[in-house]
Amino acid sequence: MICEPKHCTGCGACANCCPTGCITMQPDEKGFLYPQIDETACIQCNLCRKTCPALAADGLYHAPNEHCYAAFNQDEQIRKISSSGGVFSAVADLIFQQDGIVFGAAFDEHFKVLHRYADRQTGVAAFRGSKYLQSEIGNSYQDCKQFLEQGRQVVFTGTPCQIAGLRKYLKKEYPNLLTIDFLCHGVPSYAVVRKYLDDFEKKYKSKIVSFSFRDKEHGHQWAHSCAVKATLQNGKTVASKYETLYFWKSFLDNIYLRDCCYDCQYTGIRRVSDLTIGDFWGIGEEIPFAYSTADGVSFLMINTERGQRCIEKCRLTIQQRTLEEAVKNNLTLQTSFPASANRERFFQNYKTTNFYKLVTSFHKKDMMIWHIKIFVNNLLGDKIYRALKKISGRKL
Ligand SMILES: Cc1cc2nc3c(=O)[nH]c(=O)nc-3n(C[C@H](O)[C@H](O)[C@H](O)COP(=O)(O)OP(=O)(O)OC[C@H]3O[C@@H](n4cnc5c(N)ncnc54)[C@H](O)[C@@H]3O)c2cc1C
């Protein structure tokens, strides 16, 4: 054991730094990756423990931030296909102009999420879009170090715990490295998401060819929903608000996140990356915002001078906002979330029970209410529905 399993984020710094390669990341019963040590090959150098951010992350935090920004990509097309306002793509653009490298998370053909690198625009398209499961870091930290040592400009994006893992692995600051983390609600495992996708394919009787957790087309405006969209092998597209209930409600109810996410040491305004991005939920609701929010607005926190220099050169529209406004609708900026009372029951049954049935059993009454709300919303249209809700003083 390197650190207590409940604190292990699965960042993979231990596996990347092991001089004998005796540490591999293996899934547990819930599908989350944990380090496994081949004791016969271990030379007891203790480097894994010295590198583990769960055992010591203190030196990694930048000074707490007092400012934040709303930002969006000036390229409307890129903004539309990004999960939030497309800040990630603006930074990637800039780094490619400098012949740099971008690390990010992409689906493989089975919808597992893997960390990879790209050295041109075409490669970065696969990183775009939030994938709501933990990515496998693989050898990314080692690859990143090689590029840094060669003097290439590198942008590394990931969850805050992955950035902590990278920085502990690197051991020193590189002036040619820029790190970007995001406000992270927590991560499900590949096993959980794969089970959802397997039952999705059974329900729609066709294999999934492409999948998005955050569709902005099909009437799903950014400000109003996170909506799944799947393209199937039979040529059909599934992008229904009803479908979205199953994954999203149970994700936000904290049923199947990784153990450490319920007590995350990287939430809040003290960050480990140069830049922090997220969704600026609720923007313009109380304090006016002069721009349309339909295609997404990013939350942006600039944590270092390096981050500041980068943002100044990006093709972004940005406006300073208050942290109070951001925190109000994005509690990840303050704290992590407690596990759902249904978590154990979910993990006892998820392999053998249909995903839809299982999550419906946790929200029986609510599911019916949500279905009725969606029906009424579809009937009235988004604008009238929301106006009525505002008048009646009720939240989404
Ligand atoms: C698991 C998860 C939880 C999140 N929780 C919140 C939240 O609570 N509040 C909030 O405001 N925002 C949250 N986000 C962030 C948000 O969804 C957007 O990813 C972020 O705002 C970037 O938007 P964009 O338009 O700039 O980027 P996009 O162009 O959509 O790019 C997405 C970026 O995220 C990276 N990425 C995508 N999936 C993963 C993954 N699984 N692991 C590591 N990196 C990944 C990509 O490499 C890329 O850099 C979460 C994202 C994820 C993946």
The ligand as an SDF file (V2000), in Angstrom:
LIG
                    3D

 53 58  0  0  0  0  0  0  0  0999 V2000
  -15.3660   14.5710  -14.4620 C   0  0  0  0  0  0  0  0  0  0  0  0
  -15.6120   16.0430  -14.6340 C   0  0  0  0  0  0  0  0  0  0  0  0
  -16.2620   16.7690  -13.6460 C   0  0  0  0  0  0  0  0  0  0  0  0
  -16.4850   18.1520  -13.7990 C   0  0  0  0  0  0  0  0  0  0  0  0
  -17.1450   18.8340  -12.8120 N   0  0  0  0  0  0  0  0  0  0  0  0
  -17.3570   20.1660  -12.9670 C   0  0  0  0  0  0  0  0  0  0  0  0
  -18.0290   20.9340  -11.9450 C   0  0  0  0  0  0  0  0  0  0  0  0
  -18.4500   20.4030  -10.9070 O   0  0  0  0  0  0  0  0  0  0  0  0
  -18.1990   22.2780  -12.1430 N   0  0  0  0  0  0  0  0  0  0  0  0
  -17.7410   22.8900  -13.2740 C   0  0  0  0  0  0  0  0  0  0  0  0
  -17.9260   24.0980  -13.4050 O   0  0  0  0  0  0  0  0  0  0  0  0
  -17.0920   22.1940  -14.2430 N   0  0  0  0  0  0  0  0  0  0  0  0
  -16.8870   20.8620  -14.1220 C   0  0  0  0  0  0  0  0  0  0  0  0
  -16.2200   20.1700  -15.0970 N   0  0  0  0  0  0  0  0  0  0  0  0
  -15.5330   20.9500  -16.1650 C   0  0  0  0  0  0  0  0  0  0  0  0
  -16.3750   21.3170  -17.3520 C   0  0  0  0  0  0  0  0  0  0  0  0
  -17.2540   20.2740  -17.6680 O   0  0  0  0  0  0  0  0  0  0  0  0
  -15.5090   21.5920  -18.6030 C   0  0  0  0  0  0  0  0  0  0  0  0
  -14.6890   20.4660  -18.8480 O   0  0  0  0  0  0  0  0  0  0  0  0
  -14.5730   22.7130  -18.4550 C   0  0  0  0  0  0  0  0  0  0  0  0
  -15.3170   23.8460  -18.1230 O   0  0  0  0  0  0  0  0  0  0  0  0
  -13.7970   22.9480  -19.7580 C   0  0  0  0  0  0  0  0  0  0  0  0
  -14.6290   23.4560  -20.7030 O   0  0  0  0  0  0  0  0  0  0  0  0
  -14.0850   23.9990  -22.1020 P   0  0  0  0  0  0  0  0  0  0  0  0
  -15.2750   24.4250  -22.8710 O   0  0  0  0  0  0  0  0  0  0  0  0
  -12.9750   24.9600  -21.9180 O   0  0  0  0  0  0  0  0  0  0  0  0
  -13.3460   22.6780  -22.6210 O   0  0  0  0  0  0  0  0  0  0  0  0
  -13.6110   21.5440  -23.6330 P   0  0  0  0  0  0  0  0  0  0  0  0
  -13.1340   21.9810  -24.9720 O   0  0  0  0  0  0  0  0  0  0  0  0
  -14.9100   20.9240  -23.5410 O   0  0  0  0  0  0  0  0  0  0  0  0
  -12.4440   20.5260  -23.1460 O   0  0  0  0  0  0  0  0  0  0  0  0
  -12.5010   19.6870  -22.0910 C   0  0  0  0  0  0  0  0  0  0  0  0
  -11.1480   19.6530  -21.3780 C   0  0  0  0  0  0  0  0  0  0  0  0
  -11.2810   18.7640  -20.2750 O   0  0  0  0  0  0  0  0  0  0  0  0
  -10.3920   17.6730  -20.4020 C   0  0  0  0  0  0  0  0  0  0  0  0
  -11.1210   16.4820  -19.9880 N   0  0  0  0  0  0  0  0  0  0  0  0
  -12.3020   16.0370  -20.4710 C   0  0  0  0  0  0  0  0  0  0  0  0
  -12.6740   14.9290  -19.8180 N   0  0  0  0  0  0  0  0  0  0  0  0
  -11.7080   14.6610  -18.9230 C   0  0  0  0  0  0  0  0  0  0  0  0
  -11.5190   13.6430  -17.9670 C   0  0  0  0  0  0  0  0  0  0  0  0
  -12.3970   12.6740  -17.7780 N   0  0  0  0  0  0  0  0  0  0  0  0
  -10.4160   13.6800  -17.1970 N   0  0  0  0  0  0  0  0  0  0  0  0
   -9.4830   14.6540  -17.3580 C   0  0  0  0  0  0  0  0  0  0  0  0
   -9.6160   15.6610  -18.2530 N   0  0  0  0  0  0  0  0  0  0  0  0
  -10.7050   15.6520  -19.0140 C   0  0  0  0  0  0  0  0  0  0  0  0
   -9.9730   17.6130  -21.8570 C   0  0  0  0  0  0  0  0  0  0  0  0
   -8.7100   17.0330  -22.0070 O   0  0  0  0  0  0  0  0  0  0  0  0
  -10.0010   19.0930  -22.2240 C   0  0  0  0  0  0  0  0  0  0  0  0
   -8.8190   19.6750  -21.7790 O   0  0  0  0  0  0  0  0  0  0  0  0
  -16.0250   18.7950  -14.9730 C   0  0  0  0  0  0  0  0  0  0  0  0
  -15.3870   18.0530  -15.9730 C   0  0  0  0  0  0  0  0  0  0  0  0
  -15.1700   16.6890  -15.8190 C   0  0  0  0  0  0  0  0  0  0  0  0
  -14.4730   15.9180  -16.9140 C   0  0  0  0  0  0  0  0  0  0  0  0
  1  2  1  0
  2  3  1  0
  2 52  2  0
  3  4  2  0
  4  5  1  0
  4 50  1  0
  5  6  2  0
  6  7  1  0
  6 13  1  0
  7  8  2  0
  7  9  1  0
  9 10  1  0
 10 11  2  0
 10 12  1  0
 12 13  2  0
 13 14  1  0
 14 15  1  0
 14 50  1  0
 15 16  1  0
 16 17  1  0
 16 18  1  0
 18 19  1  0
 18 20  1  0
 20 21  1  0
 20 22  1  0
 22 23  1  0
 23 24  1  0
 24 25  2  0
 24 26  1  0
 24 27  1  0
 27 28  1  0
 28 29  2  0
 28 30  1  0
 28 31  1  0
 31 32  1  0
 32 33  1  0
 33 34  1  0
 33 48  1  0
 34 35  1  0
 35 36  1  0
 35 46  1  0
 36 37  1  0
 36 45  1  0
 37 38  2  0
 38 39  1  0
 39 40  1  0
 39 45  2  0
 40 41  1  0
 40 42  2  0
 42 43  1  0
 43 44  2  0
 44 45  1  0
 46 47  1  0
 46 48  1  0
 48 49  1  0
 50 51  2  0
 51 52  1  0
 52 53  1  0
M  END
$$$$
